């Protein structure tokens, strides 16, 4: 099914004069985003049997997903945070979808065990987070729960969500120069200060190297420097480390 075939399972009624009376759309529009064709096929088959759902398209990349979503805004997107194009590709896609399409619901369905990615997704405001090992009935139930305006997180992600809320309640650290750093950014900064590489930092903090690069980029932006080598020097002058 393509974006040009948005389904309405309920035909228009006829008034006594023979004219068509528009009826409310009963089906919710779903977009499936996953780098694996077999997963997309399985989800399409799962949702095809539900008269309240219509898959308006599927995509393997963030770019294709955005094209489809812009042409036919979905009510809900089921996506994997690991799209095989960098650890953060799926999370960045979730952010763009939430920014560009008001009211869209996002369900993360993934096999990734990267805690940092989980925290980023939860902090962005995704509405559900399940493992790919979940039963099909649980996935279907989660979709309907999200469409009712509620949220669904599995037991592991539920604890991560609690950590995010607890971290967000903590005041950020302000350097003498005014830079506001998160707790994780401060951890990365301290390890940069002792000369660790991104890979070494990732091993120490149990996060991916790509996630470390994300934090390093944020440090550069917040400290207003262009090079990695300037981060520690500038942070030291500002009294952050």
C-alpha positions in Angstrom: 0.0 0.0 0.0 1.3 3.4 -0.9 0.6 6.9 0.5 -1.8 7.4 -2.4 -4.0 4.7 -1.0 -5.2 6.0 2.4 -7.9 3.6 3.4 -11.3 4.3 4.8 -13.0 1.0 5.7 -16.4 2.6 6.2 -18.3 3.6 3.0 -20.2 6.9 2.8 -23.9 6.7 3.8 -26.7 8.0 1.6 -29.2 10.6 2.7 -32.8 10.2 1.5 -32.1 12.5 -1.4 -29.5 10.1 -2.7 -26.5 12.3 -1.7 -23.5 11.0 0.1 -23.1 11.9 3.7 -19.4 12.0 4.7 -18.6 9.7 7.5 -15.7 10.0 10.0 -12.6 8.0 9.2 -12.6 4.9 11.3 -9.1 3.8 10.4 -5.9 5.1 12.0 -3.1 5.8 9.6 0.1 3.9 10.5 3.6 4.3 9.1 6.1 1.5 9.6 9.9 2.3 9.7 12.4 -0.5 10.0 15.6 -1.3 8.1 14.7 -5.0 7.9 12.2 -5.9 5.1 11.0 -9.0 7.0 10.1 -6.9 10.0 8.1 -4.4 7.9 6.3 -7.3 6.2 5.4 -8.9 9.5 4.1 -5.7 10.9 2.1 -5.0 7.8 0.5 -8.4 8.0 -0.2 -7.9 11.7 -2.0 -4.6 11.2 -3.8 -5.7 7.9 -6.1 -7.9 9.9 -7.3 -5.0 12.1 -10.1 -3.0 10.5 -9.3 0.0 12.7 -5.8 0.4 11.3 -4.4 1.2 7.8 -0.7 1.1 6.9 -0.2 4.1 4.7 3.4 3.2 3.9 6.6 1.7 5.0 10.2 2.9 4.9 13.7 1.6 5.6 15.4 5.0 6.0 14.7 8.2 7.8 14.6 10.1 4.5 11.9 7.8 3.0 10.0 7.9 6.2 9.9 11.8 6.2 8.8 11.8 2.5 5.9 9.5 3.3 4.9 11.3 6.5 5.0 14.7 4.7 2.8 13.5 1.9 0.3 11.7 4.1 0.6 12.6 7.8 0.3 9.4 10.0 -1.6 9.1 13.2 1.1 6.7 14.6 4.6 5.7 13.6 6.1 2.4 14.5 9.9 2.7 14.2 13.2 1.1 15.2 15.7 3.4 16.8 18.5 1.3 15.2 18.1 1.8 11.4 21.6 0.7 10.5 22.7 4.2 9.6 24.3 5.3 12.9 23.1 4.5 16.4 21.1 7.7 16.6 19.3 7.7 13.2 16.0 6.3 14.5 16.0 8.7 17.5 16.7 11.7 15.2 13.9 10.6 13.0 11.5 10.4 16.0 12.5 14.0 16.9 11.8 15.3 13.4 8.5 13.5 13.2 7.3 14.9 16.5 8.5 18.4 15.5 6.9 18.3 12.0 3.6 16.6 12.7 1.7 17.8 15.6 -0.3 15.0 17.3 1.6 12.1 15.8 2.2 9.2 18.2 5.5 7.3 18.1 5.9 3.7 19.2 9.5 2.5 19.3 9.8 -1.2 18.5 13.5 -2.3 18.6 16.0 -4.9 19.6 18.6 -2.3 20.6 19.8 -2.5 24.2 21.5 0.9 24.2 20.4 2.5 27.4 21.5 6.0 26.2 19.4 5.7 23.1 16.4 4.7 25.3 16.9 7.7 27.5 17.1 10.0 24.5 14.0 8.6 23.0 12.1 8.9 26.2 13.3 12.4 26.8 12.2 13.3 23.2 8.7 12.3 24.1 8.0 9.0 22.3 4.8 7.5 23.5 5.8 3.8 23.7 8.8 1.6 23.7 8.8 -2.2 23.2 11.3 -4.9 22.4 11.0 -6.8 19.2 10.6 -10.0 21.2 7.2 -8.8 22.3 4.2 -10.9 21.4 2.2 -9.8 18.4 -0.9 -9.3 20.6 1.1 -7.0 22.9 2.3 -4.9 19.9 -1.3 -4.6 18.6 -2.5 -3.7 22.1 0.2 -1.1 22.4 -0.8 0.5 19.1 -4.4 0.9 20.2 -3.3 2.1 23.7 -1.2 4.9 22.1 -4.0 5.8 19.7 -6.2 6.3 22.8 -3.7 8.9 24.0 -2.0 6.7 26.6 1.6 5.5 26.8 3.2 2.0 26.8 6.7 1.1 28.1 8.0 -2.4 28.7 9.4 -3.2 32.2 13.0 -2.3 31.2 12.2 1.0 29.5 9.8 1.9 32.3 12.8 2.0 34.7 14.7 4.2 32.1 11.8 6.5 31.9 11.9 6.9 35.7 15.6 7.7 35.5 14.9 10.3 32.9 12.3 12.0 35.0 14.7 11.9 38.0 17.6 13.3 36.0 15.4 16.1 34.6 14.5 17.2 38.1 18.1 17.8 38.9 19.4 21.3 38.2 21.9 21.4 35.4 25.5 22.3 36.1 26.4 25.9 35.2 30.0 26.8 34.4 31.5 30.2 35.1 31.0 31.1 31.4 27.3 30.2 31.6 27.4 26.9 29.8 24.6 24.5 31.0 25.7 20.9 31.0 23.7 17.7 31.7 25.0 15.1 34.1 26.0 12.8 31.2 27.8 15.7 29.4 29.8 16.3 32.6 30.7 12.6 32.8 32.0 12.7 29.2 33.8 16.0 29.8 35.7 14.6 32.8 36.8 11.6 30.8 37.9 13.8 28.0 40.0 15.8 30.5 42.0 12.7 31.4 42.7 12.0 27.7 40.2 9.2 26.9 39.2 8.5 23.4 35.5 8.2 22.3 35.8 4.4 22.4 37.3 4.4 25.9 34.6 6.8 27.1 31.9 4.6 25.7 33.3 1.5 27.4 33.6 3.3 30.7 30.0 4.7 30.6 28.6 1.6 28.9 27.2 3.6 25.9 28.0 3.4 22.2 30.8 5.3 20.5 28.2 7.1 18.4 26.4 8.3 21.5 29.7 9.6 22.9 30.2 11.6 19.7 26.7 13.0 20.1 27.7 14.3 23.6 31.0 15.6 22.4 29.2 17.6 19.6 26.8 19.0 22.3 29.8 20.0 24.4 31.4 21.8 21.4 28.1 23.7 20.8 27.5 24.6 24.4 31.1 25.7 25.0 31.1 27.5 21.6 34.3 25.9 20.3 34.9 24.3 16.9 37.5 21.5 17.8 37.4 18.6 20.2 40.8 19.7 21.5 39.4 23.0 22.6 36.7 21.5 24.8 38.7 20.7 27.9 40.7 24.0 27.7 37.6 26.1 27.4 35.8 24.1 30.1 38.8 24.6 32.4 38.8 28.3 31.9 35.1 28.5 32.7 35.6 26.5 35.9 33.6 23.6 34.8 36.4 21.1 35.3 
